Amino acid sequence: MFVDETKVKVQAGDGGRGCVSFRREKYEAFGGPNGGDGGKGGDVILEGSNNENNLTRYRFQPHWNAGRGEHGRGSDQSGAQGKNCIITVPPGTVVVDISTGQIVAEILEHGERKLLLEGGNGGWGNKKFKSSVNRAPRRANPGEPGGTGEYKLILKSIADIGLVGYPNAGKSTLTSMITNAHPKVAAYPFTTLHPQIGVIEYPDRFQRLQLADIPGLIDGASENRGLGHRFLRHIERCFLLTLIIDMSGIDGRSPMDDYDQLIEELGAYDASLLEKPRLVVANKMDEDASLENLQNFRENRSVSIQAISCLTEEGLPELKELLWEKVSAAKAREKEAENSSSGNANDDSATI
């Protein structure tokens, strides 16, 4: 089961109460106040983890509470802090406050932590109220309540490559052949109902790439037809968009029309997607009409294209190398842009 959107209710821990106590020892009847402070309530913390790939656990367990701080005790003993509640989510998770509709957190990397709700402070014990005019205070503070909230968790998969195309173009078959994922594959037209995340291994380089197989889009996906928005959001952070096209036209479709429609849907959903590097994968080259359709496509569309056949496995090794080259180039450009922007910021601060 793959869940990429769900709601959770979270409660940070309440602070413990302060203690009213006085030191009583032999030969010292008025030892003074020694009530300890209450412990701080536990925080609710978000943590990115590569061990998570969806939000299924939060669909079935929507309530999460941090521990309450212990109450203060006599003999100057402060209460222990409440246990933090760690909510582990896959990288690419966005947290939206349901009451305001605002994005309050976004986890992008493994191990990244962000404070979602802070636990309540513990109350002061009577020792804190001792003064020159009040040598035996008999008051203590209650602990403060912890924060509460209801949030929507939305997963926007972080993958190096986003694979998009129409149903029956061969996305699931290609994913199963070049990655370790095992999506459903069948000889009849169908579309999967959730994205598949697979890993492309490069043993000679000791490297790997992540590929997100987006369920088959339909016309009007940018208008949320066929759950279009839930599918398209998974490619917002990809370095490379890979459009797989059925070059055979066996279903009466035109490969060029399919490509144009996919580009239109991507641009209508988010214009920035059209600025990402693109690669067209021409599938089903084992069919008779595919070669002629490929030649017409290359003559009329100036785009990088790789011809393959998932049936005969023709072109798959070349495709893997091409994916590596394009993703590596895209990452290098992004890193260079980040270094350039940070350098400009340092120059501005130095000028000031």
Secondary structure, DSSP 8 states (H G I E B T S, - for coil): ----EEEEEEE----------B--BTTBS---B----------EEEEE-TT--S-HHHHH--EEE-------BTTTB-------EEEEE-TTEEEEETTT--EEEEE-STT-EEEEE--------GGGG--SS-SS-----------EEEEEEEE----SEEEE--TTSSHHHHHHHHSS------SS----SS-EEEEEEETTTTEEEEEEE-----TTGGGTTTSHHHHHGGGTT-SEEEEEEETT-TTS--HHHHHHHHHHHHHHH-GGGGGS-EEEEEE-TTSTTHHHHHHHHHHH--S-EEE-BTTTTBTHHHHHHHHHHHHHHHHHHHHHHHHHHHHHHHHHHHH-
